[in-house]
Amino acid sequence: MTPAAHGPVVAENKIIDGALLAERIKSDVAEQVRALEERGITPGLSVVLVGDDPASAVYVGSKERTCIELGMHGETIRQPATISQAELLAIVDRLNDDPSVHGILVQMPLPKHIDSDAVVRRIRPDKDVDGFHPVNVGKLLIGEKDGFAPCTPSGVLYMLQAYGVQTAGADCVIIGRSNIVGKPMASLMVQPGVDATVTVCHSRTRDLARHTRRADILIVAAGRAEMVTGDMIQPGAVVVDVGMNRIPDATKRSGTRLVGDVAFASAREVASMITPVPGGVGKMTIAMLMANTARAAAQLREVRS
Amino acid sequence: MTPAAHGPVVAENKIIDGALLAERIKSDVAEQVRALEERGITPGLSVVLVGDDPASAVYVGSKERTCIELGMHGETIRQPATISQAELLAIVDRLNDDPSVHGILVQMPLPKHIDSDAVVRRIRPDKDVDGFHPVNVGKLLIGEKDGFAPCTPSGVLYMLQAYGVQTAGADCVIIGRSNIVGKPMASLMVQPGVDATVTVCHSRTRDLARHTRRADILIVAAGRAEMVTGDMIQPGAVVVDVGMNRIPDATKRSGTRLVGDVAFASAREVASMITPVPGGVGKMTIAMLMANTARAAAQLREVRS
């Protein structure tokens, strides 16, 4: 899923509008789904939700609803936190073998007694629409196109491309080295065709501001509320904020407020474009998951038994 | 294979001695081989050589000889350049199923009519001692320890650790984004425990010297003779030269001379330590291949049929 088919978007008030782009992707996916229906295929995503973490339940509900909204099958398989490793693997095996299931996603985090790596490795790589199976991680880094890239980093790259950000030769600095965002983001940005010069910073980086101040594209996925301030940003840089942090705010009825890893007001003064929180990267993740699921359905061949 | 068991090495005349470290690794591997022999296991490496490229023949011969020197089985399967894709895959399948073969390596490059990616993907990941199968690339990036890392980058990391180079918090700049060196090198350097701040530069990077001059550790795998000169290096930096280039030299009987990607004389003036070419990184690659093969033999369980 690339923004190539659409014209470039212009940022109003420097804001990169994740909601706008997510709607555009979803509308493209709905069209793919209609074309697949004509071939007798209804793309299907099965999400396995273990335990009763409220945040996970919200994410999963939203994934299921979006599937249905786009004409796909969406199912959530709910299991108690007491499920055994073997029982969970058996569910994955059943979904692997079910030809009506094109995408499988096991919602993280899993209870401590479960080996999450083993669960992710058990998912058929061609149904791994989260892009976390090692073989998909490897294909992403090598530059092989037939795997799945994780949804948040591919959403970020889509945003940059949709807004016409020049990536070739740009200094791209990424804060964070998680397997979910930082590392796959670096893998995407360094590929031929994207061609950024990529730096990955993290908790052990010395003098972080020295790196952020030379970034043409700054992508922040550190998980620390408002850690990047305007003075750390090069004038004219494009700033992408992957953070989602709840901080206390007495003026809100809930007593909290959602903020990113970037101090938005001071950063917008300096940046040429910036993603807000909420309404930025967060909106892209589910949209890219839908795009991956539709592609899985289009690509899937026989089911290995 | 890590240098932890040995004391730190001190660089004489600033030289990081690849030959010395390679001998040390090979001696450690020979000891592992003796221990495996006691369990009735002789580690075996099978190298498939297609066509008659003279450089490939030299590399492959050296791999086979080193195996035998260390008490392992080493075999080279020579095939004509006219071999079909199906025939080559059938050879890989046979080696996959052969319990006496613990490591499989298909020497690159392959003739143009062969799909190299498909051949690499066909090798069982737990026999892929070159570390090029996507699942091993993915495990390396994620930080899962049960895969195989490519031999040249793991040799470079071994060198840095053997010479006591501080990697945590260091600015590590890598020139080159190949799947064989640059990308896996970056994957290794960014992992927790190594903890470098990693930048990957390449042919599209603007103002390369601006990056190299801030590097505490500079790793050059660009494939261009003597492209990094002393004025591009930060005083006191550690310089690792992965390049191997033949350039004309009328003073030599062969008419050529082997040089790296770093202009050695001017770089040594500035660097605190540097790998020479030859005698540096090149020596490490085969040693790490032997280490991977011994580990494959120690880990390998039943053969899937």
Interface residues (C-beta under 8 A of the other chain):
Chain A: D117 H133 P134 V135 N136 V137 G138 K139 L141 I142 G143 E144 G147 A168 G169 D171 R177 N179 K183 A186 S187 V190 P192 D195 T197 V198 T199 V200 C201 H202 R204 T205 R206 H211
Chain B: D117 H133 P134 V135 N136 V137 G138 K139 L141 I142 G143 E144 G147 A168 G169 D171 R177 N179 K183 A186 S187 V190 P192 D195 T197 V198 T199 V200 C201 H202 R204 T205 R206 H211
